[in-house]
Amino acid sequence: MTFERNLPLWERGVRIIGGAAMMAVGGLVIGDKMIGYSIAMAGVMVLMTGLVGFCPACALAGRCPIPRRAPRA
């Protein structure tokens, strides 16, 4: 498995904003409950996939919306 970016730029932005929002809701709004920690940790994972540009679940499903470059000769 290669770690090529498999998220388009617009989806990366949505994941970054969504992950930050999930962390804020989980940590600040819900607070010291297990569901709050779970939502915050899921937000960390969403944020990281947005920052890196690679989603392992999308790669496992075979999704590759970014056109691949032809290898150089």
C-alpha positions in Angstrom: 0.0 0.0 0.0 1.4 3.4 -0.9 0.6 6.5 1.0 -0.3 8.8 -1.9 -2.8 11.5 -1.2 -6.3 10.3 -1.8 -8.3 13.3 -0.7 -9.0 16.4 -2.9 -8.2 19.8 -1.5 -11.8 20.7 -0.8 -12.4 17.6 1.3 -9.2 18.1 3.2 -10.5 21.6 4.2 -13.8 20.1 5.3 -12.1 17.5 7.3 -9.8 20.0 9.1 -12.8 22.2 10.0 -15.0 19.3 10.9 -12.2 17.6 13.0 -11.6 20.9 14.9 -15.3 21.3 15.5 -15.6 17.7 16.8 -12.7 18.2 19.2 -14.3 21.4 20.5 -17.7 19.9 21.0 -16.3 16.7 22.6 -14.0 18.6 24.9 -15.8 21.8 25.8 -19.5 21.2 25.3 -19.9 17.6 26.5 -17.0 17.6 28.9 -15.9 14.9 31.3 -18.0 12.0 30.0 -16.8 9.1 28.0 -18.9 10.2 25.0 -17.1 13.6 25.0 -13.7 11.9 25.0 -14.8 9.6 22.2 -16.1 12.5 20.0 -12.9 14.4 20.7 -10.6 11.5 19.7 -12.7 10.9 16.5 -12.2 14.6 15.8 -8.4 14.2 16.2 -8.4 11.3 13.6 -10.5 13.4 11.2 -8.3 16.4 11.6 -5.1 14.3 11.0 -6.5 12.8 7.8 -7.3 16.3 6.6 -3.8 17.6 7.4 -2.0 14.7 5.9 -4.3 14.2 2.9 -4.4 10.5 3.2 -7.4 8.5 4.5 -6.7 4.8 5.2 -10.4 3.9 5.1 -10.7 5.5 1.6 -7.6 3.7 0.4 -9.0 0.4 1.7 -12.2 1.0 -0.2 -10.2 1.8 -3.4 -11.3 5.4 -3.6 -8.9 7.6 -5.3 -10.5 10.9 -6.5 -7.1 12.6 -7.3 -5.9 11.7 -10.8 -2.6 9.8 -10.6 0.4 11.0 -12.6 1.9 8.8 -15.2 5.3 7.4 -14.0 8.3 9.1 -15.5 10.4 7.2 -18.0 
